[in-house]
Amino acid sequence: MSRRYGNRPRSPRPFAMDCRDIYLMGICGTGMAGLAGLLRQKGYNVRGSDSQAYPPMSELLKGLRIPVQLGYGEENLSTMPDLVIIGNVIRRDNPEAVYVLREKIPYMSFPQALSHFFLCERTPLVVAGTHGKTTTSSLLVSALAGTGEDPGFMIGGVLNAYDSGFHLGNPPWFVLEGDEYDTAFFDKQPKFIYYMPKAAILTSIEFDHADIYQDLDAVKAAFVRFVEIIPQDGLIVACADWPAVRDVLRYARCRVVTYGESKDLDYYFKSYRTDD
């Protein structure tokens, strides 16, 4: 397995610490709309733009009274925001991106913003893996809520108990999906590098995202970077039925608990039944 390392996660571009007006490019995406909702819950003035808007995200943003401009253009930024958050769908030649860079408006990516505004003051619990992130994250939120906790979360699905995919919650926990896809046109590192996990669940690793990863070794190298940033006093809970997961776990510095169907694991699956 080859190990390829990029630079350390980049710090957000400098902006006024008392910033109130935040503009999101690509605001109607699932993650960006959730981030907009979290920022609104935290008291920021939020607005944004996208090429199109469809339910359920359009209805979510409308319900939060977050203005959305359809179509990208410099005129959308005529009232200059304190900070622009640039979504992964935005290309470098996007007219608003060109304007932001030219006018030197402070900007950051979705994962940078999530880390800066929410994770620095919480204990992040990150669910990573090629498959199963949304389901497993939802189960983790439900488990924490069942113990009386009020975890914050950012999940790419709608939890029935909250009727939402995001929730500000209360300290210490914040649950989120750790996506291995790249961050933005100006930063090709995996999103999950920014999430500062104290503990993680690793569900699976196989070749995916062929548009940015050359082969399985490249995917594994990204996950090696992820497990290496978990501190020594942290925890990884991993489905070790996957050979690629076992390869990556060799680089963990923290305690590892394994699960799956193989009987050599810490917890293994024997049978199940379903009911209401």
C-alpha positions in Angstrom: 0.0 0.0 0.0 1.4 3.3 -1.0 1.1 6.3 1.4 0.6 9.7 -0.1 0.4 12.7 2.2 -0.7 16.2 1.4 -0.2 19.2 3.4 -1.8 19.6 6.8 -5.3 20.9 6.8 -5.3 24.6 5.8 -6.5 27.2 8.2 -9.6 29.3 7.2 -8.8 32.5 5.4 -8.7 35.4 7.9 -12.0 37.1 8.5 -13.4 39.4 11.2 -14.1 37.5 14.4 -17.3 39.4 14.8 -18.6 38.4 11.4 -22.4 38.2 11.2 -23.2 37.9 7.5 -22.3 34.6 5.9 -22.9 33.7 2.2 -23.0 30.1 1.0 -22.3 29.2 -2.6 -24.1 26.0 -3.5 -26.5 26.4 -0.6 -29.1 23.9 -1.8 -26.9 20.9 -1.5 -27.7 18.5 1.4 -24.6 19.3 3.4 -24.6 23.1 2.6 -28.3 23.5 3.5 -27.6 21.7 6.8 -24.7 24.0 7.5 -26.8 27.0 6.7 -29.4 25.7 9.2 -26.8 25.2 11.9 -25.4 28.7 11.3 -28.9 30.2 11.5 -29.5 28.3 14.8 -26.3 29.8 16.1 -27.5 33.3 15.3 -25.7 34.2 12.1 -27.3 36.1 9.2 -27.2 33.5 6.4 -27.9 33.8 2.7 -26.7 32.1 -0.5 -27.0 31.0 -4.1 -27.3 27.9 -6.2 -28.0 27.0 -9.8 -31.3 25.3 -8.9 -33.4 24.6 -5.8 -35.6 21.5 -5.2 -37.4 20.0 -2.3 -36.6 19.1 0.4 -33.7 21.5 0.6 -35.5 24.4 -0.9 -38.4 23.9 1.6 -35.9 23.6 4.4 -34.2 26.9 3.6 -37.6 28.6 3.0 -38.8 27.5 6.4 -35.6 28.9 8.0 -36.1 32.2 6.1 -32.8 31.9 4.5 -32.7 33.9 1.2 -31.6 31.9 -1.9 -30.5 33.5 -5.2 -31.0 31.2 -8.2 -28.1 31.4 -10.6 -24.6 32.6 -9.9 -23.5 36.2 -10.5 -21.4 39.0 -9.1 -24.5 41.0 -8.4 -25.5 38.5 -5.7 -22.5 39.7 -3.7 -23.1 43.4 -4.2 -23.9 43.6 -0.5 -20.5 42.1 0.5 -20.7 39.4 3.2 -18.2 39.0 6.0 -17.5 35.5 4.9 -18.2 33.2 1.9 -18.4 29.4 2.3 -17.7 27.7 -1.0 -19.4 24.3 -1.6 -17.7 21.4 -3.3 -19.9 21.7 -6.4 -18.5 25.2 -7.2 -15.8 25.3 -9.9 -13.0 27.8 -10.1 -14.5 29.5 -13.1 -17.8 30.1 -11.3 -18.5 33.9 -11.7 -19.1 34.2 -7.9 -15.9 32.3 -7.1 -14.0 34.5 -9.6 -15.4 37.6 -7.8 -14.6 36.3 -4.3 -11.0 35.7 -5.3 -10.6 38.9 -7.2 -12.1 41.1 -4.4 -10.2 39.1 -1.7 -13.4 38.4 0.2 -12.7 36.0 3.1 -13.7 32.5 2.2 -13.5 28.9 3.4 -14.8 25.4 2.4 -17.7 23.5 3.9 -15.6 21.2 6.1 -13.4 24.2 7.3 -16.6 26.1 8.3 -18.0 23.1 10.1 -14.8 22.7 12.0 -14.4 26.4 12.8 -17.9 27.2 13.9 -19.0 24.0 15.6 -16.4 21.3 16.2 -13.8 23.3 18.0 -16.1 23.6 21.0 -17.4 20.0 20.9 -16.1 16.4 21.0 -16.5 15.2 17.4 -17.6 11.6 16.8 -17.0 10.8 13.1 -18.5 8.0 11.1 -16.3 7.2 8.1 -16.3 4.5 5.4 -17.2 3.9 1.8 -20.7 2.7 2.8 -23.2 3.1 5.6 -22.2 6.5 7.0 -25.7 8.0 7.0 -27.3 4.9 8.7 -24.6 4.4 11.2 -24.4 8.1 12.1 -28.2 8.1 12.7 -27.9 5.1 14.9 -25.1 6.8 16.9 -27.3 9.9 17.4 -30.2 7.7 18.5 -28.0 5.8 21.0 -26.6 9.0 22.5 -30.1 10.5 22.8 -31.3 7.3 24.4 -28.8 7.9 27.3 -30.2 11.4 27.9 -27.6 13.3 25.8 -28.4 16.0 23.3 -25.8 15.5 20.6 -25.3 18.0 17.8 -25.1 16.3 14.4 -24.7 16.9 10.7 -26.0 13.9 8.7 -26.8 13.4 5.0 -30.3 12.1 5.8 -33.4 13.1 7.8 -33.7 11.6 11.3 -37.3 10.8 12.1 -36.9 11.8 15.7 -35.7 15.3 14.7 -37.3 15.7 11.3 -34.0 17.1 10.2 -30.5 16.1 9.1 -28.8 18.7 11.4 -29.1 19.7 15.0 -27.1 22.2 17.1 -27.6 20.2 20.3 -25.5 20.7 23.4 -22.0 19.8 24.5 -20.1 17.6 24.4 -20.9 15.4 21.5 -21.2 16.3 17.8 -21.8 13.4 15.4 -21.0 13.7 11.7 -20.3 11.8 8.5 -16.7 11.8 7.5 -16.7 12.0 3.8 -13.5 11.0 1.9 -14.4 13.1 -1.1 -12.3 16.2 -1.8 -13.0 19.5 -0.1 -13.3 22.2 -2.7 -11.7 23.5 -6.0 -9.0 25.2 -3.9 -8.3 22.3 -1.6 -8.2 18.6 -2.7 -7.8 17.1 0.7 -10.5 14.7 1.9 -13.2 16.4 3.9 -12.8 14.2 7.0 -9.3 15.5 7.6 -10.9 18.7 9.0 -13.2 17.0 11.5 -10.8 16.5 14.4 -12.3 13.2 15.5 -11.9 12.2 19.2 -13.5 8.8 18.2 -14.6 7.3 15.0 -16.6 4.4 13.5 -15.0 3.0 10.4 -17.7 1.0 8.5 -15.9 -0.1 5.3 -13.3 0.7 2.7 -13.3 -0.2 -1.0 -12.5 1.5 -4.2 -14.9 4.4 -4.9 -14.9 8.0 -6.2 -12.9 7.0 -9.4 -13.0 10.7 -10.4 -10.6 11.6 -7.7 -8.9 8.4 -6.6 -6.7 6.4 -9.0 -7.1 3.0 -7.2 -7.8 1.3 -3.9 -4.4 2.2 -2.6 -5.1 5.9 -3.0 -8.4 5.5 -1.1 -6.6 3.6 1.7 -4.0 6.3 1.9 -6.7 8.9 2.5 -8.1 6.7 5.3 -4.6 6.3 6.8 -4.5 10.0 7.2 -7.9 10.0 8.9 -7.0 7.3 11.5 -3.6 9.0 12.2 -5.3 12.2 13.3 -7.3 10.4 16.0 -5.5 11.1 19.3 -3.8 8.4 21.4 -6.6 8.7 24.0 -9.3 8.3 21.3 -11.1 5.3 19.9 -11.8 3.6 16.6 -14.6 1.2 16.3 -14.1 -0.6 12.9 -15.8 -3.3 10.8 -12.7 -5.4 10.2 -14.3 -7.9 7.8 -12.9 -5.6 5.1 -9.3 -6.4 4.3 -8.7 -2.7 3.4 -9.9 -1.7 6.9 -7.5 -4.1 8.5 -4.7 -2.6 6.4 -5.6 1.0 7.5 -5.9 0.1 11.2 -2.2 -0.7 11.4 -1.6 3.0 11.4 -3.9 3.8 14.3 -2.3 5.4 17.4 -5.4 4.9 19.6 -7.4 2.0 21.0 -9.2 -0.1 18.3 -12.3 -2.2 18.8 -13.3 -4.4 15.9 -16.7 -5.8 14.9 -18.1 -7.8 12.0 -19.0 -11.4 11.1 -15.5 -12.9 11.6 -15.1 -14.8 14.8 -11.6 -13.4 15.4 -13.0 -9.9 16.0 -13.8 -8.2 19.4 -17.5 -8.4 18.6 -19.0 -10.6 15.9 -22.4 -11.0 14.4 -24.2 -14.3 15.0 -27.8 -13.7 14.1 -30.5 -11.1 13.9 -34.3 -10.6 13.8 -36.4 -7.5 12.8 -39.5 -6.1 14.4 -41.2 -2.8 14.9 
